[in-house]
């Protein structure tokens, strides 16, 4: 993993005890930025993470070799919202390669299976998988555009 901000968050959560990890996750949930107004009306099935029980919406845009990642998750699902906020915070200014190199066991590395049920963990894996798929799709779309 090469996104330095995400590496730092993973290290902090991975080194925390169970109670601290819960508190940190809740803190991240409180700090998830709202969707930009231009995206708020686009919360539809095409942007929803189907694998997650909670309605989570992801939006990825490419700017040069950097991604801009926005997400929405309900305040009533603080653990899911916290994980989404970790990704948003940790992947600011990330490259396509940064996102695609996130280990698939990220959720385990930050110790979330110790504090969440199996269905929630499965949903979080769905969020991570969807993020990688959206970044891949955006990169392919950009590569297929005619060059100027």
N, C-alpha and C positions, 0 to 999 in steps of 0.2 A: 504494500500500500504506500503510495507516495504523496497523498494529500496530507500535508503536514498538520493542518488543523484537525482533520479526522484522526490522524495518528495520536495527537495529543488527547483528544476526547476519549479514544479507545483506551489509552494508557491510564487516564484518570479513572474511568469506570471499571476497568479491569483490575485496578489496584484497590478499589473501594470494597468495604464489607457490604453485606446484603442490605442493611438499613441505609447506608450512605448511597448505595447504588439506586435504591428506590427514590431517595430524596433528590439525587442528581437528575434522574429521569423526569421527575415531576417539575424540577426547575427548568429543564429544557422544554418541557411541554408548555410551560407558561410563556416562554420566550419565542415560540414559533411565530415568525412574522405573518401578518395577514397576507392573503393573496393580493397581488396588484389588481386594481380595478379592471384592467383589460382582460384578466383571466377569470375573475369571479363568476361571470356568467357562463363560463365554459366547463363548469363542473358537470360532466356528463359521463355516459358509459365509456366513451373512448378514453377518458382520462382517469377512470376509477380503477383502483387495484382490486380486481375481482377476488383474489385469494384472501383478502383481509375482511374480517367480519364487520369492522368499522368502515364507514365511508371515507376512504383515503383517495385523494386526487393528486396526481403528479403532472408537472409541466416542465419540459426541458426545451431550452433554446440554445443554439450554438452562436457564439460571437467569436469569430476567428477560431482559435484552437481551444477556447474556453467554453465551459457550459454555464448557463444560467439556469438554476434549478429552483422551482417554486413548488410548494405542496400545501395541501390543506388536510387536516384531520380534526375530528370533533373534540371539543374540550371535554366531553363526557367520556372519552377514552384516553385518559392521560398517559398511559404507558405507550400506546401506539403513537399518540401525538408527540411524546417525548422522543421516541426513536426517529420519527420523521424529522423532528427538529434537529436531532443530532446529525442526520444526513444533510439537511439544508445548511446548518452552521459549518459542518466539517468539510463541505464540498464547495464553499465559496471560492470562486476563481479556479476551480479544478479543471483539469484538461479531460478530454475524452479518455485518454489512457489512465488517468488517475481513477476515474469511475470504473472503468472496465477491469482494473487491477484490484479493486476491493475484494478481499477474500470472501468466498461464499460462506465462511464460518464466522463472519463478523459478529453476528448475534451471540454466538457462543463465546467469542473472545471478550466481549464486554459483559459477559455473565448474565445475560437476560433470561436464559432458561432456568436459572436458580430462583428468579422472582416472578416469572410469568408461567401461565399454563401452556400446555402443548398447542392449543388452538391459536393462542396469541403469538407464540413463537413461529408457528407455521405462517400466520398472517404477515409477520415481519419479514420472513424470508420472501414472501410474495412481494412486499414493498421493495426490497433490495433487488429482486429479480426483475421487477417491472422497471425500476430505475435504469438498470443496465440495458434492458431491452429498448427503452425509449432513447437512451443515449446512442445505442447502436443504430437505431432507426434514423435518428437525426444525422448521424455521421454518414450513413449510406445515402440519405437524401441529399446531403451536401455534395458528396462525391459524384452523384449522378447529374448534378446541375451542370449546364454547359459553362465552360470557363470563359471569362471575358477577354 
